[in-house]
Amino acid sequence: MATLIDVLLEADVLGGARLLRLTWHEAWNIVERAVARGQRAKGRRIVAHLGVDEKAVAKRHRYVTLVNDLDRGTVEYIADDRGKTSLDAYYQSLSAEQLAGIEAVAMDMWEPFIESTAAHVPDGRSKIVFDRYHVMLHMNNAVDQVRRSEHRRRQAEGDDTLKGTKYLWLFAAENVPESQAERFAALRAMDLKTGRAWAIKEALRELWDYRRTGWALRHWKRWYFRATHSRLKPVVRAARTIHGHLDNVLTYFDHRITNAMSEGLNSQIEAMKKTRMVTAIGST
């Protein structure tokens, strides 16, 4: 068994299964049992701040559900798939005291995770915090859709202004590489729909700079009016999607947690190196 686990820790589950001549489900069962042993070693502690995330682990849209302790930086639970039952099983493994001790849960806007948390955690809906990264992902996708449409139109007219600029528009203003700063400033100075979409995206980032919910809500109302009157259809759609989940975007100001640590753990799991996996799963 130790040899099997070593192989799975050095490769992803799909690759390890091929090397060991196991099916996906056989290999995954080994991983689940290893995680369960790590859980038993940790004991029945209360986790106040949870991060719930999904991770693609193979082709054909195969996912796993990850539950992380945001304060301790550890993986608490891994389950196959990303359905409601995947997260239900974690909550069902907790005692009433542990469930009551959950103060906040950071996640994306994935409905099965929302439903599971609301069903199992006392006052669960008020404890859900839609993660800033995933909220901004909606806007980044909108900016990219605007860029693609504008690029096709301009290219048809012989204008390659937007060629090779995809990733520039996904940067936050302060993170634009120095080598591209001059070029990007010139692009932003042009009358581009993509530039307008990017500016609206950047304005949304300011929401999380506020210290109080009331001030953040005022900013949101101004931003939402600007976004929905931009005449940029992808931006309008993204703004309305976020607006539909606004209550649990604003819970950030009650709990001030993000899934940034979970994203870091995802990177470690992507690498699937032995020492990193032992630290993530086995640390107490």
N, C-alpha and C positions, 0 to 999 in steps of 0.2 A: 504493500500500500504506500509506503514512504517513497518508493521509486516512482510510482504513478503520480503522486502529488508533485514530486520534484519536476517531472516532465511538464505537467500542466502549469506549474509556476514559471517555467522558462519559455513557454509558448502560449499563444492564445488557445482558448478551449477547442476551437475548430482544428487548429494545427496539431495540438496535442492529441486530439482524438485520432487523427490520421496516423500519427507516429505510433500510437499505442494500439492501433487497429480496433478502436472502440467506436461505437456510435456516438453522435452528439449527446444523446440523453444519458448514456453511460458515463461519459466524461463529465457532464454537468453534475450528475449525481455525486461524483467524487468531490467536486468543488463544493457543493452544498454541504456535504458531510464535514469537510474540513472547516468551513465557516461555522457550522453548528458547534463543533468542538471548541473553536475560538470563543464563541458566544458563551458557552458553559463556563469557560475559564474566567470570563469577565465578571460573572455573577449577575444578579438581578438589580442593576443600578438604574436610577432615574436619569433619563436623557432629556434635558430641558429644551434644547434647540436642535431640531432635526433638519436635515437636508434630504429631500427625496428627488432622485434624478433617474433618468433612463439612459442606457448606453447601448449603442449598436455594437454587437460583438461578432457578427458574421454577415455574409451577404444574404440576400433574400429577406431583408428587413427583420432579422432576428435581434431581439432586444433583451436586456436584463434590467431589472429594477434594483436600484441601489438606495439604501438608507444610511445616512451618515450622521455621526455625532459632530455637530458644527463646533462645539466647544473643545472637545478633546481631539478632533481631527482623525477619527477612526471610522472604519466601515462597520456598521452594526448589522447589516442584513443584505443579502443578495438573493434575488429570486428570478427564475426564468420568466420571460415575457414582461409586458408592461401593462397588463390589464388590472382591473380593480381587485381581482382575487390575489394578484401578486403582492399588492400592498396590504390587503386584508390579512393575509397570513402573518405579516409582521405584527400588526396591531393586536391580533388575536393571541399572539404569544406573550403579550405583556399583561401584568397584573393590573387591577383597578388602580392601585397606587401609582404605578408607572404611567398609565394613561393619563391620570389626573395631573401628573408632574410635567407633562409636555406643555411648554409655554408657547411655542411657535414652531411652524413647519414651513421651510422655504421650498418652493417647487416652481415648475413652469405651469402653464395654463392647461395641462393635460387633464381632461375631465375625469377619467377613471381614478387618478390620484386625488382629485378634489373630492369625489364622492366617497372614496374610502376613508379619507381623513375626517370628513364631516360625519360619517356613520360611526366611527369608533372613538375619536378623541372628544372628550367633553368640551362643548362649546367650540367644536373643531373649526367651523367656518370662520370664526373671528380670529383664529390662530394661524390661518394660512397666509403666507406672504409670497406673492408672486415675485419671483426673483428678478432683480434689475437686469441681469444679463439677458434673460429670455424675453423680457419686455422690449429691450432695445433690439433684440434680434428681429422682432416684427418690423421695426423701423428700418433696420439695415436691409432687410429683404425688400422693403418698399422702395428704398433708394436704388437698389440694384435693378428692380423692375423698371423704374423710370429711366435709368441709364440705358438699359438694353433697348427699350422702345425708342428713345431719342437717338441712340447710336445707329439703329437700323434706318431711321428716317434720314439722318444726316449722311450716312454712308451711301444711301441711294442717290443722294445729290452730289456725291463726290467729296464729301467732307469727312475726314478721319479724325476730327478733333478728339473724340472720346475713345479712340482705339487704344487699348492697353491701359485704361484708367480704372478698371473694375475695383481693384483693391484700394486705390487712393480714396475713393468715396466711402469706404467702410471704416477708415481711420477716424478716431476722435481728433479734434483739432490739434491737441497738444502732442499727439502720437505720430503725426505725419513724419516720415523719415526726412532727415535734413537734406539728403540728396534729392528729394522730390519736392521740397518746400516751395521753391520758386515756381516750378511748373504747376503745382497745385494752386498756388495763389493766383496764377494767371487764369487757370480754369475757373476758379470761383468768381473772378472778376467779369467773366463772360456772362451773357444773358442765356444761361442754360437752365432747362427744367431740372436737370440733375442737380445743379448747384442749389436751386431752391429747395429741392427735396432734402439735400444734405443739411442745409441750414435749419430746416424744420426738425430734422433728426437730432441735430446738435442742441437745439433749444430744449428738447424733451429731456436730455441728460441733466439739465439744471434742476429738474424736479427733485432729485435726491440730495441736493445741496441744502435744502431747507431743514430747519430744526423742528418745526411745528407743522402739524397736519393742516391747520387752517391756511397757513401761508402756501403750503404745497398745493392745496386745493385751488387757491386763487391762481397760482401759476398754471395749473392744469387747465382751468377754464379758459384762460387766454390762449394757451397753446392749442387746445382742442378747437377753438374757433378758427385759429389760423390754419391748422392742418385740414380741417373739413371744408374750408373755403379756398384751398390752394388750387383746385381744379386739376390736381394730380391724383388720378384714380387709385393707384396703389397706396399713396399716402393716406387718402381718405379711408380706404378699407382698413389699413393698419390702425389708424386712430380710433375708428369705431370698434374694432376688435378689442383694443386696450380699454376703451371706455366701458365696454360690456363687463369688464373684470376690475373696474376701478377700485371698488371697495377693498379688494385684497391686494391691490397695488399700494394703496395708502396705509395698509396695516404695517408697512415697513416703518412708519414713524412711531408705531407703538412698540415694535420689537427690534428693529434695526439689525436684521440678519440678512445675509445673502447666501447664495449657493456657491460663492467663489471658491470656498474650501472644497466643496464637492467636485467642482470642475478640476481642481488640482488633483484630487484623488482619482478622478477619471483618467487623467493623463498618466498617472502611475499605473493604473490598471491596464491602460492601453499598452504600455511597455511590457507589462506582465513579467517583470524581473523578480527573481526570488526574494531578494532582501527587501524590496519595496512592498511586495505582497505580504510578506510575513509581518512587516511593520504595520501595514494598513489593517490587516485582519486580526492579528494576534496581540496588538498593543493593548494595554489596559489603562 
